Amino acid sequence: MRTVRASVIAVVFAAIGLVTPAPAQAPAGDTSRPITLVVPIAAGGGMDTIGRAIAEKLQERLKQPVVVENRVGAGGVTGVDYVAKAAPDGRTLLLLDISAVLHKWLHKSVPFDVVADFAPVAKVATSSLLLFGHPSFPANTAHEVIAQARAAPGKLSAGTPGVGTPHHLAMLMLNAIAKVDITHVPYRGTNLALNDILGGQIPMIWATPVAVMPHVAAGKVKVLGTASAEREASLPQVPTMQESGLPGFHVQIFFGLAAPARTPQPLVERLDREIMAIVAMPEVQERMEKVGFTPGYGDSAAFRALLAADHARYGEVIRAAGIQPN
């Protein structure tokens, strides 16, 4: 039985190029079949940059084609669901971010379970989330934002890149925990929200640092607070939302690779080891940092625990706030 099991695992490894089969044991085309890394958003953004950096290095290390496929639609649901339903043979992988965790709580019909339908491979990076304000906006900290919102219910607004994003979650959490009513203004991407805050059409936006910090340096935008559990190393003067009177407020964007559930554990473990080596590469770290992400490897078990914990935590927050899925 042990011999048969070992033979089966060896065949599966050979099929996706994770071992090098002897020419007499497998057809030459086995390792020429590509692995597809699905990125559930459009090409060109920071998440896409991470996917392409990982795919390039994975291809070099496996000696097998690894192609990035941008499967967009339904706010990312389309691409995530595609991988959830793919064959668990190691040939289809997903670059998964925190949005996949939020879909169940923010949408009425989600065709996958982010905890049950995936085999987490490894976490690769994180990004902070900040609340920015226009220079003319009277508040200079999140604490002052809350005070102003309480004094004028429904009068303040904040933009995000869209419904169902981590930015949207941060907006919901701010309202729920502080018991205020700041109007959510969803845009079709960060750039449109950024344009409006620069033009003074909106007083605040939630955004990751990369696109906004140059405008902060130029005095065109100011930082009001960070959603991270701890202060940002590059912005030590900016208090966290927890420090501003919002206990339990913690939103951090993460990115990681996942395979369909029931992917053989030896394949997951081998991919995990490859990702660990790739994330440690200086050139990969540089590409991530250029788009505002912090390289941060977490193994398969740690990534699985993170997905489960965030899924439960954000679900509780959203239900406690009385937010109904749309």
Buried (B, 14 or more C-beta within 10 A) or exposed (E): EEEEEEEEBBBBBBBBBBBEBEEEEBEEEBBEEBBBBBBBBEBEBBBBBBBBBBBBBBBEBBEBBBEBBBBBEBBBBBBBBBBBEBEBBBBBBBBBBBBBBBBBBBBEEBEBEBBEBBBBBBBBBBBBBBBBBBEEBEBEBBBBBBBBBEEEEEEBBBBBBBBBBBBBBBBBBBBBBBEBEBBBBBBEBBEBBBEBBBEEEBBBBBBBBBBBBEBBEEEBBBBBBBBBEEBBEEBEEBBBBBBBBBEEBBBBBBBBBBBBBEBBEBBBBBBBBBBBEBBEEEEBBEBBEEBBBBBBBBBBEBBBEBBBEBBEBBBEBBEEBEBEEE
